[in-house]
Amino acid sequence: MGDLLRLFFIGTTAVALQWLFFGRLDLWGATPDVVLLFVLWVAVRYGQTTGTIAGFLVGFALDAIYGLWGIHMFVKTVIGFLVGLLNMINSEVFVRSARRVVETTLVISLVHNSLLALFVVMQRGVGWGYLFWVLCIGGTLYTTLVAFLAVTFWRR
């Protein structure tokens, strides 16, 4: 029960930080996704089922905040499931070295942001070019930078 409450508190904090702080730290329209980093951490640390449920719950909260009903929920659930599955198949992928964290976050964030951009284009009908550069490239690099800073300072 203690781990469950702790995960709930950390997840709620990640969503609040994303909404109130990191969502406002945009560089040319790109923002980091700390909620994605939370889902990655949960899936690696606690496994596939917990990562999937965490992705669903934080995705639901983001959909409620941003009004993109179903998009964040679906994409974060899929990412939680896939990262948990990949970790179960080969746990060496997620060795906690700074280099490996950066590489893994870069790939997972690119997949996540590409799916997110695809669904936003389908739902809202906005241009793909802008979302590609801002979300897929900018958001991926920004999220990877935040992950690198987190893993660098977390170890100290």
Backbone as ProteinMPNN parsed JSONL, in Angstrom:
{"seq_chain_A": "MGDLLRLFFIGTTAVALQWLFFGRLDLWGATPDVVLLFVLWVAVRYGQTTGTIAGFLVGFALDAIYGLWGIHMFVKTVIGFLVGLLNMINSEVFVRSARRVVETTLVISLVHNSLLALFVVMQRGVGWGYLFWVLCIGGTLYTTLVAFLAVTFWRR", "coords_chain_A": {"N_chain_A": [[0.821, -1.197, 0.0], [2.021, 1.199, 0.66], [3.849, 1.664, -1.454], [2.024, 2.051, -3.509], [0.655, 4.401, -2.758], [2.82, 6.124, -2.785], [3.556, 6.066, -5.531], [1.208, 7.15, -6.591], [1.324, 9.742, -5.519], [3.752, 10.688, -6.654], [3.116, 10.494, -9.372], [0.919, 12.271, -9.529], [2.247, 14.6, -8.825], [4.038, 14.772, -10.99], [2.246, 15.213, -13.132], [1.123, 17.654, -12.304], [3.436, 19.278, -12.263], [4.096, 19.153, -14.971], [1.92, 20.461, -16.116], [1.836, 22.983, -14.797], [4.475, 23.976, -14.711], [6.627, 22.789, -16.46], [5.24, 22.735, -18.877], [5.186, 25.356, -19.536], [7.729, 26.052, -20.116], [8.614, 26.512, -22.811], [10.56, 26.12, -25.759], [10.785, 27.554, -28.72], [8.244, 26.542, -29.162], [8.394, 23.878, -28.379], [8.098, 21.6, -25.671], [9.281, 19.945, -22.691], [8.479, 16.563, -21.681], [7.695, 15.55, -18.78], [5.939, 13.799, -17.667], [5.959, 11.621, -19.352], [8.535, 10.714, -18.747], [8.064, 9.898, -16.123], [6.291, 7.737, -16.595], [8.009, 6.027, -18.006], [9.913, 5.504, -15.98], [8.304, 4.195, -14.054], [7.458, 1.916, -15.504], [9.896, 0.621, -15.971], [10.879, 0.235, -13.386], [8.768, -0.998, -11.881], [7.461, -2.771, -13.562], [5.561, -4.232, -16.328], [2.672, -4.288, -16.075], [2.121, -2.394, -14.031], [3.34, -0.157, -15.197], [1.704, 0.158, -17.449], [-0.796, 0.731, -16.272], [-0.13, 3.065, -14.858], [0.549, 4.728, -17.021], [-1.964, 4.909, -18.244], [-3.487, 6.234, -16.238], [-2.107, 8.716, -15.728], [-2.172, 9.686, -18.296], [-4.923, 9.998, -18.649], [-5.358, 12.071, -16.821], [-3.857, 14.134, -18.051], [-5.297, 14.364, -20.437], [-7.693, 15.338, -19.433], [-6.846, 17.828, -18.543], [-5.761, 19.11, -20.85], [-7.671, 18.731, -22.812], [-7.597, 16.908, -24.918], [-9.088, 14.445, -25.444], [-8.54, 11.116, -24.883], [-6.197, 10.86, -26.371], [-3.614, 11.366, -25.056], [-4.02, 9.494, -23.062], [-4.191, 7.03, -24.452], [-1.686, 6.925, -25.844], [0.255, 7.142, -23.78], [-0.412, 4.888, -22.293], [0.188, 2.835, -24.126], [2.958, 3.258, -24.379], [3.815, 2.773, -21.711], [3.142, 0.056, -21.558], [4.733, -1.076, -23.654], [7.377, -0.369, -22.897], [7.549, -1.647, -20.413], [7.242, -4.285, -21.316], [9.5, -4.566, -22.987], [11.489, -4.234, -21.071], [11.002, -6.487, -19.547], [11.638, -8.51, -21.339], [14.346, -7.981, -22.003], [16.324, -6.901, -19.721], [18.698, -5.544, -19.742], [18.586, -3.414, -21.443], [17.757, -1.17, -20.123], [19.808, -0.262, -18.413], [21.147, 1.732, -15.856], [22.971, 3.786, -16.652], [24.159, 7.05, -17.492], [24.502, 7.537, -20.208], [23.046, 5.431, -21.395], [20.481, 5.961, -20.456], [19.968, 8.384, -21.757], [20.062, 7.564, -24.473], [17.964, 5.652, -24.552], [15.767, 7.199, -23.691], [15.679, 9.049, -25.759], [14.923, 7.467, -28.0], [12.46, 6.27, -27.118], [10.994, 8.57, -26.514], [10.852, 9.754, -29.04], [9.269, 7.875, -30.425], [6.936, 8.03, -28.834], [6.247, 10.802, -29.131], [5.878, 10.915, -31.891], [3.658, 9.224, -32.262], [1.818, 10.685, -30.718], [1.733, 13.119, -32.163], [0.713, 12.169, -34.599], [-1.893, 11.308, -33.856], [-2.958, 13.728, -32.938], [-2.943, 15.222, -35.296], [-4.798, 13.72, -36.764], [-7.116, 14.04, -35.171], [-7.461, 16.841, -34.743], [-6.828, 18.063, -37.143], [-4.641, 19.687, -37.752], [-1.614, 21.063, -39.234], [0.894, 18.779, -40.332], [3.613, 19.334, -40.656], [4.431, 21.41, -38.875], [3.904, 20.184, -36.372], [5.634, 18.025, -36.585], [8.252, 19.179, -36.488], [8.13, 20.657, -34.091], [7.001, 18.969, -32.038], [7.849, 16.237, -32.522], [10.654, 16.447, -33.113], [11.721, 18.733, -31.609], [10.395, 18.429, -29.053], [11.201, 15.834, -28.396], [14.022, 16.072, -28.194], [14.156, 17.957, -26.14], [12.868, 16.652, -23.98], [14.657, 14.545, -23.69], [16.933, 15.956, -22.888], [16.055, 16.894, -20.37], [15.765, 14.416, -19.089], [18.441, 13.582, -19.09], [19.594, 15.573, -17.437], [18.174, 15.02, -15.091], [19.003, 12.371, -14.446], [21.698, 12.822, -14.128], [21.902, 14.627, -11.949], [20.448, 13.254, -10.038], [21.967, 11.117, -9.214], [23.902, 12.184, -7.563]], "CA_chain_A": [[0.0, 0.0, 0.0], [2.91, 2.35, 0.71], [4.333, 1.924, -2.81], [0.907, 2.554, -4.308], [0.468, 5.815, -2.406], [3.994, 6.853, -3.263], [3.411, 6.212, -6.979], [0.118, 8.096, -6.833], [1.827, 11.079, -5.202], [4.744, 11.072, -7.658], [2.394, 10.698, -10.629], [0.166, 13.523, -9.414], [3.239, 15.675, -8.865], [4.536, 14.875, -12.368], [1.199, 15.853, -13.94], [1.032, 19.063, -11.89], [4.638, 19.963, -12.748], [3.981, 19.283, -16.427], [0.879, 21.446, -16.417], [2.095, 24.31, -14.241], [5.849, 24.455, -14.853], [7.318, 22.368, -17.671], [4.447, 23.128, -20.037], [5.431, 26.773, -19.811], [9.146, 26.198, -20.47], [8.744, 26.137, -24.216], [11.606, 26.655, -26.626], [10.259, 27.529, -30.082], [7.026, 25.742, -29.16], [8.632, 22.538, -27.841], [8.147, 21.49, -24.215], [9.654, 18.603, -22.235], [7.363, 15.761, -21.18], [8.128, 14.856, -17.565], [4.99, 12.714, -17.407], [6.517, 10.485, -20.083], [9.657, 10.207, -17.946], [7.458, 9.173, -15.001], [5.786, 6.455, -17.104], [9.197, 5.202, -18.27], [10.473, 5.085, -14.695], [7.403, 3.217, -13.435], [7.484, 0.673, -16.28], [11.185, -0.049, -15.758], [11.058, -0.118, -11.975], [7.705, -1.826, -11.318], [7.004, -3.776, -14.502], [4.654, -3.944, -17.432], [1.306, -3.995, -15.642], [2.11, -1.118, -13.311], [3.639, 0.88, -16.182], [0.512, 0.355, -18.276], [-1.814, 1.411, -15.457], [0.353, 4.43, -14.612], [0.386, 5.459, -18.277], [-3.387, 5.19, -18.426], [-3.977, 7.218, -15.263], [-1.547, 10.052, -15.974], [-2.7, 10.107, -19.594], [-6.288, 10.482, -18.403], [-5.244, 13.389, -16.177], [-3.428, 15.103, -19.065], [-6.425, 14.588, -21.348], [-8.648, 16.211, -18.739], [-6.273, 19.175, -18.474], [-5.526, 19.711, -22.162], [-8.835, 18.583, -23.673], [-7.338, 15.997, -26.038], [-9.64, 13.227, -24.859], [-8.146, 9.809, -25.37], [-4.901, 10.817, -27.055], [-2.554, 11.129, -24.064], [-4.333, 8.26, -22.353], [-3.82, 5.901, -25.298], [-0.251, 6.909, -26.156], [1.031, 6.859, -22.565], [-0.684, 3.491, -21.954], [0.978, 2.016, -25.051], [4.374, 3.398, -24.02], [4.006, 2.035, -20.461], [3.082, -1.366, -21.881], [5.886, -1.479, -24.462], [8.612, -0.254, -22.108], [7.511, -2.745, -19.455], [7.477, -5.522, -22.059], [10.904, -4.571, -23.389], [12.284, -4.441, -19.858], [10.81, -7.869, -19.13], [12.351, -9.356, -22.292], [15.784, -7.734, -21.921], [16.494, -5.851, -18.713], [19.951, -4.825, -19.99], [18.296, -2.213, -22.23], [17.531, -0.042, -19.233], [20.875, -0.073, -17.437], [20.995, 3.116, -15.413], [24.077, 4.703, -16.933], [23.637, 8.289, -18.08], [24.465, 7.375, -21.666], [21.946, 4.533, -21.756], [19.233, 6.682, -20.187], [19.788, 9.356, -22.841], [19.734, 6.831, -25.698], [16.638, 5.058, -24.421], [14.779, 8.271, -23.648], [15.603, 9.623, -27.096], [14.145, 6.576, -28.863], [11.096, 6.148, -26.605], [10.347, 9.87, -26.658], [10.551, 9.942, -30.461], [8.101, 7.033, -30.721], [5.804, 8.635, -28.123], [5.866, 12.073, -29.736], [5.368, 10.648, -33.236], [2.278, 8.753, -32.085], [1.025, 11.815, -30.237], [1.538, 14.041, -33.288], [-0.173, 11.516, -35.562], [-3.27, 11.35, -33.365], [-3.405, 15.127, -32.901], [-3.232, 15.582, -36.688], [-6.056, 13.072, -37.155], [-8.25, 14.572, -34.424], [-7.619, 18.29, -34.857], [-6.626, 18.51, -38.507], [-3.575, 20.686, -37.865], [-0.568, 20.692, -40.177], [1.869, 17.807, -39.87], [4.96, 19.902, -40.675], [4.69, 22.118, -37.621], [3.966, 19.214, -35.277], [6.837, 17.212, -36.737], [9.42, 19.897, -35.993], [7.987, 21.09, -32.699], [6.75, 17.871, -31.102], [8.698, 15.063, -32.751], [12.078, 16.76, -32.995], [11.976, 19.616, -30.468], [9.939, 17.815, -27.807], [12.045, 14.674, -28.117], [15.329, 16.536, -27.714], [13.952, 18.655, -24.867], [12.6, 15.622, -22.979], [15.915, 13.831, -23.488], [17.785, 16.837, -22.085], [15.553, 16.859, -18.989], [16.122, 13.1, -18.548], [19.881, 13.6, -18.833], [19.823, 16.391, -16.239], [17.622, 14.306, -13.934], [19.848, 11.232, -14.083], [22.995, 13.355, -13.701], [21.815, 15.203, -10.607], [19.841, 12.287, -9.132], [23.029, 10.234, -8.724], [24.774, 12.878, -6.61]], "C_chain_A": [[0.861, 1.256, 0.0], [3.458, 2.709, -0.667], [3.242, 2.52, -3.687], [0.65, 4.03, -4.026], [1.632, 6.669, -2.891], [3.928, 7.088, -4.773], [2.311, 7.202, -7.335], [0.589, 9.528, -6.593], [2.831, 11.558, -6.253], [4.071, 11.335, -9.003], [1.598, 11.986, -10.635], [1.104, 14.717, -9.473], [3.779, 15.873, -10.277], [3.522, 15.57, -13.269], [1.099, 17.333, -13.594], [2.243, 19.858, -12.376], [4.592, 20.161, -14.261], [3.03, 20.419, -16.791], [1.292, 22.858, -15.998], [3.5, 24.851, -14.502], [6.461, 24.084, -16.209], [6.548, 22.706, -18.943], [4.644, 24.576, -20.431], [6.891, 27.059, -20.174], [9.368, 25.868, -21.945], [9.909, 26.851, -24.89], [11.127, 26.456, -28.057], [9.044, 26.605, -30.202], [7.175, 24.356, -28.557], [8.703, 22.59, -26.318], [8.605, 20.079, -23.831], [8.433, 17.88, -21.671], [7.831, 14.959, -19.966], [7.17, 13.732, -17.191], [5.437, 11.457, -18.154], [7.688, 9.877, -19.308], [9.156, 9.435, -16.729], [6.972, 7.796, -15.452], [6.949, 5.512, -17.412], [9.782, 4.646, -16.978], [9.611, 4.003, -14.04], [7.475, 1.883, -14.173], [8.788, -0.096, -16.075], [11.297, -0.558, -14.329], [10.04, -1.142, -11.467], [7.102, -2.829, -12.294], [5.918, -3.303, -15.454], [3.252, -3.553, -16.979], [1.223, -2.647, -14.944], [2.413, 0.038, -14.254], [2.449, 1.192, -17.067], [-0.56, 1.116, -17.513], [-1.4, 2.854, -15.175], [0.207, 5.281, -15.862], [-1.058, 5.837, -18.533], [-3.856, 6.316, -17.505], [-3.408, 8.616, -15.495], [-1.985, 10.577, -17.335], [-4.116, 10.639, -19.479], [-6.257, 11.874, -17.78], [-4.818, 14.455, -17.185], [-4.535, 15.389, -20.073], [-7.461, 15.505, -20.721], [-8.142, 17.647, -18.699], [-6.244, 19.837, -19.843], [-6.687, 19.55, -23.14], [-8.612, 17.724, -24.905], [-7.83, 14.6, -25.659], [-9.224, 11.969, -25.606], [-6.746, 9.737, -25.943], [-3.765, 10.535, -26.075], [-2.772, 9.792, -23.363], [-3.869, 7.046, -23.168], [-2.303, 5.809, -25.482], [0.577, 6.567, -24.919], [0.795, 5.418, -22.087], [0.149, 2.561, -22.829], [2.462, 2.073, -24.687], [4.677, 2.649, -22.721], [4.028, 0.532, -20.691], [4.347, -1.82, -22.607], [7.203, -1.407, -23.692], [8.671, -1.364, -21.064], [7.786, -4.084, -20.111], [8.939, -5.644, -22.468], [11.819, -4.814, -22.194], [12.181, -5.881, -19.372], [11.6, -8.819, -20.041], [13.862, -9.226, -22.13], [16.032, -6.579, -20.965], [17.794, -5.07, -18.893], [19.731, -3.535, -20.781], [18.251, -0.993, -21.332], [18.548, 0.035, -18.102], [20.936, 1.411, -17.109], [22.252, 3.973, -15.578], [23.495, 5.927, -17.635], [23.53, 8.161, -19.596], [23.282, 6.523, -22.095], [20.597, 5.194, -21.517], [18.945, 7.673, -21.305], [19.379, 8.649, -24.13], [18.311, 6.282, -25.656], [15.553, 6.121, -24.423], [14.603, 8.898, -25.018], [14.712, 8.773, -28.003], [12.688, 6.508, -28.409], [10.343, 7.459, -26.774], [9.995, 10.155, -28.115], [9.341, 9.113, -30.878], [6.85, 7.647, -30.098], [5.324, 9.897, -28.827], [5.359, 11.904, -31.162], [3.933, 10.145, -33.181], [1.359, 9.887, -31.656], [0.725, 12.789, -31.374], [0.578, 13.452, -34.316], [-1.631, 11.599, -35.123], [-3.809, 12.773, -33.275], [-3.746, 15.599, -34.309], [-4.567, 14.979, -37.119], [-7.256, 13.688, -36.449], [-8.505, 16.044, -34.715], [-7.441, 18.824, -36.272], [-5.589, 19.608, -38.664], [-2.488, 20.168, -38.804], [0.474, 19.771, -39.571], [3.259, 18.415, -39.754], [5.331, 20.582, -39.374], [4.83, 21.135, -36.462], [5.212, 18.335, -35.371], [8.042, 17.916, -36.127], [9.307, 20.241, -34.517], [7.888, 19.909, -31.747], [7.738, 16.725, -31.296], [10.177, 15.364, -32.554], [12.362, 17.58, -31.735], [11.598, 18.997, -29.138], [10.784, 16.619, -27.406], [13.4, 15.099, -27.557], [15.226, 17.201, -26.346], [13.705, 17.652, -23.735], [13.868, 14.832, -22.666], [16.89, 14.656, -22.655], [17.357, 16.826, -20.618], [15.893, 15.514, -18.339], [17.607, 13.033, -18.215], [20.2, 14.4, -17.569], [19.329, 15.675, -14.983], [18.534, 13.166, -13.5], [21.226, 11.704, -13.613], [22.936, 13.856, -12.264], [21.208, 14.24, -9.595], [20.917, 11.43, -8.485], [23.879, 10.873, -7.645], [24.179, 12.945, -5.254]], "O_chain_A": [[0.483, 2.267, -0.591], [3.534, 3.884, -1.026], [3.509, 3.394, -4.512], [0.451, 4.817, -4.952], [1.444, 7.796, -3.349], [4.213, 8.191, -5.24], [2.458, 7.997, -8.263], [0.284, 10.424, -7.38], [2.768, 12.706, -6.693], [4.418, 12.292, -9.695], [1.596, 12.715, -11.627], [0.79, 15.729, -10.099], [3.961, 17.007, -10.718], [3.89, 16.421, -14.079], [1.0, 18.175, -14.487], [2.095, 20.985, -12.849], [4.998, 21.205, -14.771], [3.319, 21.23, -17.671], [1.118, 23.812, -16.756], [3.695, 26.066, -14.513], [6.776, 24.964, -17.011], [7.159, 22.94, -19.986], [4.303, 24.974, -21.545], [7.238, 28.193, -20.503], [10.214, 25.039, -22.281], [10.195, 28.019, -24.623], [11.068, 25.329, -28.549], [8.848, 25.962, -31.233], [6.17, 23.713, -28.252], [9.293, 23.506, -25.746], [8.346, 19.124, -24.563], [7.471, 18.515, -21.238], [8.304, 13.831, -20.103], [7.551, 12.809, -16.471], [5.305, 10.349, -17.636], [7.81, 8.655, -19.227], [9.753, 8.43, -16.344], [7.212, 6.8, -14.77], [6.875, 4.322, -17.107], [10.108, 3.462, -16.893], [10.134, 3.012, -13.532], [7.546, 0.83, -13.539], [8.783, -1.325, -16.013], [11.766, -1.673, -14.102], [10.395, -2.048, -10.713], [6.299, -3.666, -11.883], [5.437, -2.172, -15.399], [2.705, -2.566, -17.47], [0.338, -1.846, -15.245], [1.811, 1.105, -14.132], [2.205, 2.351, -17.401], [-1.164, 2.045, -18.048], [-2.228, 3.763, -15.245], [-0.215, 6.435, -15.779], [-1.349, 6.946, -18.983], [-4.54, 7.24, -17.944], [-4.15, 9.598, -15.462], [-2.15, 11.784, -17.509], [-4.472, 11.618, -20.134], [-7.034, 12.75, -18.161], [-5.358, 15.562, -17.177], [-4.695, 16.527, -20.514], [-8.039, 16.353, -21.4], [-8.932, 18.584, -18.811], [-6.652, 20.99, -19.989], [-6.683, 20.176, -24.2], [-9.388, 17.816, -25.856], [-7.027, 13.671, -25.568], [-9.516, 11.791, -26.789], [-6.16, 8.656, -25.998], [-3.029, 9.564, -26.249], [-1.823, 9.053, -23.104], [-3.229, 6.143, -22.63], [-1.712, 4.745, -25.298], [1.514, 5.774, -25.011], [1.703, 4.795, -21.537], [0.748, 1.607, -22.331], [3.142, 1.047, -24.689], [5.693, 1.959, -22.636], [4.833, -0.183, -20.094], [4.962, -2.818, -22.232], [8.049, -2.291, -23.825], [9.727, -1.959, -20.853], [8.479, -4.928, -19.541], [9.546, -6.704, -22.312], [12.817, -5.526, -22.308], [13.148, -6.435, -18.849], [12.163, -9.809, -19.574], [14.58, -10.226, -22.121], [15.957, -5.414, -21.356], [17.974, -4.032, -18.257], [20.596, -2.66, -20.789], [18.66, 0.096, -21.734], [18.197, 0.359, -16.968], [20.791, 2.252, -17.996], [22.553, 4.801, -14.718], [22.458, 5.84, -18.292], [22.563, 8.633, -20.193], [22.591, 6.858, -23.056], [19.667, 5.004, -22.301], [17.804, 7.79, -21.754], [18.45, 9.088, -24.807], [17.55, 6.432, -26.613], [14.528, 5.961, -25.086], [13.484, 9.243, -25.399], [13.844, 9.305, -28.696], [11.779, 6.669, -29.223], [9.168, 7.453, -27.143], [8.947, 10.737, -28.393], [8.48, 9.602, -31.609], [5.82, 7.769, -30.761], [4.131, 10.047, -29.092], [4.501, 12.667, -31.604], [3.087, 10.585, -33.96], [0.251, 10.028, -32.173], [-0.413, 13.232, -31.528], [-0.277, 14.162, -34.845], [-2.505, 11.923, -35.927], [-4.996, 12.999, -33.512], [-4.737, 16.305, -34.498], [-5.374, 15.649, -37.764], [-8.312, 13.846, -37.061], [-9.651, 16.447, -34.913], [-7.869, 19.941, -36.563], [-5.653, 20.384, -39.617], [-2.45, 18.982, -39.128], [0.89, 19.961, -38.428], [4.012, 18.055, -38.85], [6.414, 20.359, -38.832], [5.762, 21.238, -35.664], [5.778, 17.946, -34.35], [8.775, 17.32, -35.338], [10.283, 20.129, -33.775], [8.612, 19.852, -30.753], [8.389, 16.293, -30.344], [10.877, 14.601, -31.889], [13.154, 17.165, -30.889], [12.386, 19.031, -28.192], [11.055, 16.409, -26.223], [13.867, 14.547, -26.561], [16.102, 17.03, -25.498], [14.272, 17.79, -22.651], [14.122, 14.491, -21.51], [17.597, 14.11, -21.807], [18.201, 16.755, -19.725], [16.268, 15.474, -17.167], [17.99, 12.491, -17.178], [20.983, 13.955, -16.73], [19.981, 15.715, -13.939], [18.807, 13.012, -12.31], [21.852, 11.045, -12.783], [23.813, 13.549, -11.457], [21.435, 14.399, -8.395], [20.787, 11.054, -7.319], [24.524, 10.16, -6.877], [24.789, 13.498, -4.339]]}, "name": "protein", "num_of_chains": 1, "seq": "MGDLLRLFFIGTTAVALQWLFFGRLDLWGATPDVVLLFVLWVAVRYGQTTGTIAGFLVGFALDAIYGLWGIHMFVKTVIGFLVGLLNMINSEVFVRSARRVVETTLVISLVHNSLLALFVVMQRGVGWGYLFWVLCIGGTLYTTLVAFLAVTFWRR"}
